[in-house]
Amino acid sequence: MTDYAAHIAEVAKRLLGEPNKALSKDRELRFGSRGSLSVKVGGPHAGTWHDHESDNGGGVLDLVVRERGGDRKAAADWLAKEMGIGTDEPRGRSREVAAYPYHDEAGALLFEVVRFEPKDFRQRRPDGRGGYVWNLKGVSPVLYRVPELLEALANERTVFIVEGEKDADHLWRINLPATCNPGGAGKWRADYAEIFKGADVVIIPDNDEPGRQHAETVARSLDGVAARVRVLDLVNLPRKGDVSDWLDSGASADDLFRLVETAQDWRRQAATHLPLVWFGEEDNGPSLSWLVKGLLVDGGLSTLYGPPGTSKTFLAVDMALHIAHGREWFGLKTRRTGVVYVSGEGGPGMRRRMKAWRQERDGDPTAPFAMVPQSVNLFDDDSGADLLISDILECRARSGGEIGLVVLDTLSRMIGSGDEDRARDMNVIVQRAEKIQRETGAHVLLVHHTGKDKDRGMRGSNALLGAVDAALEVARFETGLCELKVAKVKDGGDLISFKYELSQAVLGEDADGDEITSCVIAPADARQGSEGSSGYKLGDKEEMARRCLADLLADPTVTGVTGRDTGKCHGVTGGFPPHVTASVTVDAWRDATRDRLGEDPGDKWRKQWERMKNKLLRLNVVGIQGGLAWLA
């Protein structure tokens, strides 16, 4: 059992800062300007604390809970992970996958950083008996691979500083000297710099904000010590990617050195609290990347809006599933990534839409798409956003990849007690959506309604429109044709529009024998097998009907176009299209399809046939006129 009391002095200083020297004694530390918080480090009450102002106290775990929140278990976990207190070995179901040894200049092992799955890092030191102690008490941290690093520096080689041991090892495997500090981003110590005196150093940050901040900290530490410092932002690196990802994508050591040769020397910038981009250094940051090319940027904020009943959710689901599959959407390239779809308007309908898409679009059941069948309150406090962020990160861990899109459908179900008409309330929603962006790296899409006057755009305050990177407006005409108009896009191309229809899909039968149906999006200019424009494929039954027609047209006993020489035939006003050389009656085609599918005649079949035939017509797979059918 851990003797937490023995560590109360170091824990108190970590949590509260340095004690009040004037009021502290040998057996008691006092904290605060008036010394109101007493920590007993000796005597019969050693290991306890008492706050004389609030009149409460307790032991070490209670102090951690008071200062950091949570419960005693969370306090124990924090002490073990952050201070190496209270653990003899890793707990839980973690599996050790790698151990990275840290040596001193003479090659003696000082400690190891151990990586576990699920992803976690712990540190341990030799116990002198062939085992380990899972903390670094009494050990001064050093850089990774110090003996090899010293040799490279002695030979005046360019050395690389990366964020983690895996990356350093990867560079060494291609004969590039590299190191890192234990603990990753944010754990660089000023005394690490001395070893690089007079050296040529290249820092390669991970592609995220903590990585860039870490690189800046390291560069500042080396300023005036190293002979030359460069910070290298790798091109085409995915969000949160590192140099290992870059090399695994096919790049080589020569590719890396070509980038190094063109990189500018790092120069100290003003130590501001806000980020600065100096003129002439615009290209040093990560380039703009797209979730949907020219429409939705990676990590951005957008809205999809329209009147009720105009297919907003069908369209949002269609876009999200195309992204989860990495398929083109209305001819626009998408980047395949995980999706979390928050369906505030209920789960049963969404389940049917998901099934319809999988059935009609040949969906992959393992695609990284997850639906939350309830709303999340993003207005009244932070708890809703924090809970959603936690679940998104859990989805990311399960899928083994990133979550690049979060859909919130609809805003009205997420605003809690807020008022859409008040700019202040809408700004709260925007801020919570931006928090989801920051914490997860995902693009956030808000589905919203238009007001009574649809020509005035989105319902309520225009604060949302001003905040988003892209605004997509949906309209539906009396004919059933729908249109998606790009009303705003900050960094894309033209404000284009897409036309589409809702195509019905039969998913099965209910207990009464009635059909269970839903719909999928069918672009108005879709062509069967046209992967370039829509990526859509025919369903099994539609494909069967198409094959039946093709077989009938190949049979000379049932086909033939009367008056082919004159370009006219029975019931076909103006003749057939030029490419048509054979046709068959629609009735013969219908009966042949029914026989091949094994369907019984009756109302159910007639309804099913009409849907199949109309879908093939709409997709321009077949042509029909005057009771005759042909392949288009």
N, C-alpha and C positions, 0 to 999 in steps of 0.2 A: 504494500500500500504506500502511496506517495506521501512524503512528509512535506506538504505544501507550506506549512508554517516556517520551515527553514528558509524559504525563498521569499518571504514577505517583503524584505527590504528592496530586493531587485525588482520585484513585481510592482511595488508602490512607486518606485522611481520611474519605471517604464510607463506607468499609467498616469502619474501625477506630476512628473518632472522632478527637479531637484528640491529637497526639503528646505525649510526655513532654518538656516544655520544658527541664527541667533536664538531660536526657541527650542532647537533639538538638543537631545542629551544622548549619552552613550547607549541607553536602553530604549530610547524613544525618539522617533523621528516626528517632526511636526511639519505639516504642509499648510500652505495658505499664508496670506499676509499677516493674519492674526493667529496662525498656528492652530486653527480650530479642528483640524483633522489629525488625530494622534495615531501613530503606527508603532506598536510595541515590537521591538527587535530583540529584547532580552528580558530576563526576569520570568516570573510565573505566568505572565500573560503574553509571552512572546508568540508572534504569529497572528495577533489580532489587531483590529483597528477600531476606532470610535470617532464619529463625527459629532462634536459637541454642539454644533448649531442645529443639526437635524435630529440629534439624539438617536442615532442608529449606528450599527457596527456589525462586526462579524469576523470571519476568517478570510483567507486569500481568495477563495472562490467567490465569496460574497463581494469582495472589493472589485473583482473583475466584472461581475454581473452589474454592480452599481455604475461602473464607468463605461462599460461597453454594451450593456443590455443583454437580453437573452436569458438563459437559465444556467444552472450550475454545470450541466453537461457541456453546454456550449463554452462555458468558461474553461472547463478542463481541456476541451479540444483546443482552444486558443492558446492556453499555456503550453500544451504539448507541441503545437505546430510552430508558434512564434518564439517560444523561449526554451524549448526542449525540456520542459518541466513536467514530470508526471507520466512518463512513458518509458517502458522497457523495450517495446517493440510496436510496430504499426498494428492498429486495430482494424476491425471490420473485414470486409471481403476483398481488400486490395490485393493485387498480384504484382510482385516485383518483376519489372521487365528490363531494367538496366541499372547498373551501378557505375558512377563516374568518379574515379579516384583523384584526389587532390594531394599532390606531393610538395615537399619543401624543396629548396634548391639542391639539396644533396640526394633527392629521390626518395626520402622516407615518407611513408604514407601518413598524412595528417588526419584526413577525414574523407568521407564519400558522400556524394549526393545520389540518392536512390530514387529512381522513377517508378511509379506504380500505375497500374490500370485498375479502375478508372483514373484518369490523369491526376496525379498528385506527386509532390516531391517531398522527401524527408532527408534529413542529414544525420549521419552517424559517425562515430569515431572509434578507433580500436580500443578495446578494454585491456590490452596487454596479455590476454589469456586466450587469444585466438577468436574472440567474439567481438561484439560491438555494443556500444552504449548509444542510444538514440538521442543524443544532443551534442552540442559543440562546446560544452562548458570547459573553459580553460584553454580552448584552441583559438588561435588567431587565424581568421580566414585568409586565404591566399587565392591567387588567380589559378585557373585551370591549366594544367600541363606546363607548369613553371620550368622544369628542366629543359624540355624541348624548346620552350619559348626563349629561354636565355641563350641557347645555342643559335637559334635563328637570328636573334638580335646581335650576337657577337659576329655573325657572318653578314651583317648589314642587310638582311632580307626585309622586304615589306611584310608587316604582320597585320593580321585582321582581328578586330574585336567584334564578336557577335553576341547574341543574347543568351544562348544556351549551349550546353555541352554537346548536344546532338549536332548542332551546326558546326561547332569547332572541330569535332571528329570528322565530319563530312569534308571540311576543307583540308584537313591533314591527309585524308585519303587521296586527294588529288595534289598532294605536295605543296599545299599553301599553309604556312604557319598561322595558327589561329588560337585565340583564347577567349574566355569569358569570366565573369565573376559569379560566385555562387549566389543563388537566390533569384537570378534573372533581373528583369527590368526594375529599376528603382532601388537596387541594392549595391550600387557602385560606391566604393569607399575612396576618399581622397588619397589615401596612402598607396592605393594600387598604381598610381600614375608614375611613381619614381622609377619603376623597372623599365619604362619606355623612354628614358632620357636620351635625347639625340636620335630617336627612331623615326622611321617612316610608318605611319599608322593609318589604316583604313577601317572605319567603323561602318558596319552593315546593320542597320536597324530592322526589326520586324515591321511589317506594313500595318501598323496601328498606332494610335496616339501614344500609348505607354512606351512603345518601341522608339518612336521619334523623340519623346522626352528623355528617354534613357540615353539615346545617342548624343543629345545635346549636353546632358550632364557629363558623359564621358569626355566629350570633346573639350568642354570647359576645364575639366580636370587636367587634360593633357596640354592645354594651351600654355606655352612658355616652357614646357618640359620636353615634349617630342619635337623633333626637327620639322616634321610635316604631319598635318592631320587632314584627312578627307573623310566626309560622310557620304556614303554611296547608297542612293535610293535606287533599288533595282527596278527595271522597267517590266511591265506586264505581270507584276506580282499580285496574287489575289489578296483580298482583305485578310489581315492577320497572318499572311504568308511570311516565310522566312527564306534565307539563302538556300536551305535544303530543298524547299519546294521549287525554287528557281532552277537549281541544278538538276533536280529530278525531272523537270519539264524538257530537258534536252540540252541545256546550256553546259558549257565546258569551262575549264580553267582559263583558256585563251579568251573566251567571251568575257569572263569576269575581268581579266586584265585590260581588255580593250575599254571597258567602262571605267576602270580605275584611271587609265591614262588620260581620259577626257574629263574626269571629275575635277571640279574646282577645289582649291584648298578651302578648308573650313575657316570662316572668319567669325570672330566673336560679335554677337549681336547684343543690342541693349537687353538687359535683364528685365524684360517687361512681364507683366502678369497675363497679357493677352498675346496670342500668336501674331507674328509679323512675317510678311513675305516681302523681301527686298527686291527692288526693280533689278531685272537681270537674272534673278534666281527663280523665275516663275516655273521653269521646267524641272526644278529640283524635287518638287513634291510628286506624289502619285498622280498618274494621269486619270482623266475621267473614264469611268467604266460603266457599262450599261447592264441592267437587268433585262430590259426589253429595249433593243437597239433604237436609239433616237426618241424614246418615249419615257421610260422609267430608269433613273440613274440608280446605281448601287448605293444602298444606304440612304436613299432620299425619302421624301414625304410626298404623297400624291392623294388625290381624291377622285372618285368615280361617282357621278351624281346624275339624277334624273327623276322624273315624276314616279309615283308609285305604279307598279305594274308594268314597267317598261323593260324588264329583263335585266336590271342592274346586277342582281345576284347571279343569274345565269352567266352573265358576261364576266363577272369577277371570278367565279369558279372556273370558267373556261380559261381565262388568262392564267390563273394560279396553277392549274393542272398542266397547261403547256409549259410553264416555267419549271414545275417539278419534274417534267419529262425532258426538258431541254429541247422542245420542238418549236419551230417557227410559229408565230402567232400573227395572223393576218399578213404573212409575208415578212414579218420583222423577226430578226434573230433574237433568241432568248438565251440567257445563261442558266444552265441547269443548277438548281439549288433547292434546299428544303423550304417548305412553306408551312406556316401555321395560320389557319383560317378560323377566326373567332366569329361564330354565327350567332349573333344576338337575337335573331328572330326564330330560333329553334333548331332542333336536330333532325327530326324525321324527314322534312323536306330536303334538307341538305344531304342526308344519306341517299335519298333517291337521286338527287342530281349527281352525286359522286358515282353512284352505280351506273347511271345512264351514260356518263362520260366514259367510264371504264368499258362498258359494253359497246358503245357506238364508236369509240375512238381507239379501240384496241389498247386500253390503258394498262400500264404495268402495275400489278398489285403491290409491288415493293417500292413504288415511287415515294420519295420523301415528302408526303403531304399528310398533315394532321389537322383535324377539325375539332374545335372547342365548341360543343353544342350549347353554349349559354353566353349571356352578356357579361361584360366586365365593367365595373364602375370606375371610370377614369377621371371622375371629377371631384368627388367629395373628399378624398384623401389619397395618399400615395399607395395605400395597401393594394388596391386593384392592379395598378401598373406593376408594383413589385411582385405580386403573385404571378402575373402573366409573364414577366421577365424570367422569373424562376422556372416556370414551366417551359418557356421557349428554350432556355439553356438545357433543360432536361431532355427536350426533344432533340436538340443538337447532339447531346451525348449519345442518345439511343441510335440516331440515324448515322452517326459516325462522320458527319459533315456539318457544314454551316446551315443556319436558317437564314435565307436571304430575303424572304418576303413574309410580312405579317399583314393579314387582311382583317380589318375591324368593320364588321357588317351588322348593323348600321350605326352611324354616329349617334342617332337618337336613342339607341339602346345602351350606349356607353356613357352618356352625359349625366346620369344620376339625377340629382336635384338641380342641375344647372339649367340655364336658359339659353337656347340656341341663338336668340335675338340679342344677347348681351355680348359685346366684344370681349369683355373681361372673362366671362365664362368660357367662351370659345378659345381664348388664349390659354386657359388652363388645360383644355383638351390638347391643344397643339403642344404645350410644354410636356405633357405626359407622353404624347406620341414621340416627341423628340427624345425623351428619356429612354423609351423602348429602343429607339434607333441607336442611341449611344451605348446602351448596355448590351445590345445583341448584335449590332452591326447590320441589322436588317433594314430593308426598305419597308415603310409602313404605308399601307393603302387604306384610306378611310372611305367607306361607302356612305353616301349621303343623299338626301332628298332635295328636290327643288321646291320652291314655295308655290302658292296658289297661282301666281303669275310666273309660268315657267320661263318666260323670256327674260326675267330678271336674274336667272341663274340659281345658285344654291340657296336653300332656305336659311334664314337667320342672318347673323352677322357675316360680313365679308372678311373677317379676320382669318378664316381658314384659307380662302382663296389667295390672300396675300402671302400666306406662309408656305404653300405647297410648291414643289418643283414642277408638278404637272397636274392639270385638271382635265378630266375626261367626262364629257357630257353624253348621256344616252337619251335618245328619243325613239318613239314608236309611232308609226303611221297607221292609218285606218286599214290599209291593205295587209297589215301584219309585218311589213318590212320594218326593220330597226336600223338605227344609225348611231354609230359612235363617232363623236366629233372631238378632236383634240382642241380644247378651248385655250389651253395654256401649257407651254413646256419651256422651261428656262434655257436648257442647254441642248435641245434637240434640233430637229430640222423644221420642215414645214408643218403648219397646222392642218393636217390631213384628216380625212374621215374614212370610216369603214362601214359598209352596209352588210347586214346579215339577217337571218331569219331564225326562228325557233323551230327545230325539227323534233317531232314527238318520238319518244322511244318507249316501247312496251317492256316493262321489267318483270312481268309475271302476272299472277292472278291473286286476288284476295280470297278470303274464306267463302265469299258468295259467288265466286267464279268470275267476278268483274276484273277487267284489266287494271293493273297498276302501271301508271305511266309517269313520265317526266319528260324533260326536254333537254336538248343540247344545242349549242350555237352552230349554225351552218352559214358560213360566209356566202353572200348573195352571188359571188362570181366563182364559187367553188366548182371544181371539175373532179370527177371520179379519178382517184389515183394521183391527183395533183399535189404532190408533197411540197412543191415549192411555194404555193400560195396559201395553202391551208393546213397541210399535213393530215387531212381527214381521210379516213378509209370507210368503205361501205360496211354496214353491219352484215352478219352472216346471212340473214334472210334476203336482204337487198342484193347481196352478191349472188345468192342462189337464183334470184329472179333474173338477174342480168345474164347469168350463164344459160338459163333456160331459153331466154330470148335468142342468145347467140347460137344455141344448138338448133332451135327451130329455123332460124334464118339460113343455117347450113344445110337444111333438108329440102331438096327441090320439090318434094311432094306437098309441102305446105307453104311454100313461099312463092313469091313472084310479084312483080310490079307491073300491073296492067298499064299499057301505053308508055313503056319506058322510052320508046323512040321519040315520043312527042313531049316527054317530060310531064305527062299528066297520068293520073290513075283515079280509080273510083274514090270519090269523096275527098280528094286532096286538092284543094283549091290552089292553083298556081304551081302544082307539081312538088316533087320531093327536093330536098337539098341536093346539091350536085353530087355529093359523095355517096348517096344512098343507092344501093344496087338491089336490095331485097327488103321485103317487109312481111309482116304476119299480122293476122287479126289480133286485136287486144284480147278477145275472148279466148282464142287458142293459147295465147301466151299465159293468160290468167290460169286456165285449167291445167296447163302443163306444170306451172309453178306450184299450184296447189297439190298436184299428185306427187311431185318430187319432194315437197315438204311434209307430205303425209297428213295434211290438214283436212278436216271434215268441212263440207259445204255448210253454209249458214251465215247468220248475221255476223258472228265473230270473225269468220274468214273474210267476208266482204269488207269489214272495217280494216282488217289487217292488210288486205290487198290494196285498198285505196291509199293507205299510208305508205306502203312500199312503193307503189306506182308513182305517187306524187313526189316522193323523195327522189326517186330516180330521174323524174322530170326536172325537178328543181335543181338538181346537181348536174343537169345536162348530160346524163348518162344515156338516156333514151330520148327519142322523139315520138310523138303521137299526134295523128291528125286523121280525121275521117274514119275512125275505128281501126286504123292500122298503126303498127308500132315498128320501130327500127332502132338500131344502135346509132347514137349521135356521134 
